[in-house]
Amino acid sequence: MSQNIVEELEQYYNNEGIEPVGSSGTLEEMFKKFKCPNKSLCKEICRKQYGDGVGFKFGIPTEIPPISKHYINRRYKDKRIPRIVVVSLSPPMPYDEEDNNGENNGCNYLKQHWRETLALVRSLLKPYLDLEPARYFEKPSAKIIESLFVHLRTSKCCSSANGGNEEPDKVYKNCGPYLKKEISILRPDVVVTQGKNAEWQASENVFCKAEVCEKIEGVSDSCAYITNLKECGRKVYWMCMYHPCGFRWYKQQTGEKIKSEVDVVGAHKEKSVRYGKDIERFMTKTCRWDEKGESKC
């Protein structure tokens, strides 16, 4: 790899004017530093939708998506792992670990989203690693799982007061084209889209024609596809999923908790583990490692 993935992504953000500005200063000061050509248009669109009430905020990216050496090298300790990118509309982490007596619905929404995301990634990696369940966000078990994948948000700005609302469609349309190059730079093996809007954004901007993975053991209605990235032609395993907060439909895709973990918060899910085994076959078929187990591409 001629250029580090992190450096390449930072350079791309800089070239496009969407480079994170850091978290110092007021929202307005950070907004002035942000160079995105669509920022004023998007802010006005969001202001019209949310109004000028006390709760209205318009935040911009303050840091690059975390990308660990485990993701880059496709290894955790002495184990091989695929590169997994998760794409959704929601911010990647809860703003506050406190429940606030259940009053912060947006925060609860984020917690459910992130908790289910960590459980999914843990399940997909089951054929490779025996990871501890992510019971609480700040515990080492959660941090380990977070270091094994990359999360991308389809809109770079966030206007909702508590982070739990979707942005207006125009905002996603403005940001959608960035996904094509972002995902190409990340060179993933697996891409998971969460929710119909994330699916649409990826279908429109990221993927070529997709072919469904029909023969997955124990899965009758597959949400997995084999496709290529428009930007570079790279073949990837695409899991087109409901958003974790649409729990009824999402549960049908991930399956029930495995029997040995029925009381575990971040339990492995039956169907998700089966998808993990299918990903393992995909990795072998596409020769993502050489004979020594080292990453090839």
Secondary structure, 3 states (H helix, E strand, C coil): CCCCHHHHHHHHHHHHCCCCCCCCCCHHHHHHHCCCCCHHHHHHHHHHHHCCCCCCCCECCCCCCCCCHHHHHCEECCEECCCEEEEECCCCCCCCCCCHHHCCHHHHHHHHHHHHHHHHHHHHCCCCCCCCCCCCCCCHHHHHHHCCEEEEECCCCECCCCCCCCCCHHHHHHHHHHHHHHHHHHCCCEEEEECHHHHHHHHHHCECCCEECCCECCECCCCEEEEEECCCCCEEEEEEECCCCCHHHHHHHHCCECHHHCCCCCCCEHHHHHHHHHHHHHHHHCCCECCCCCECC
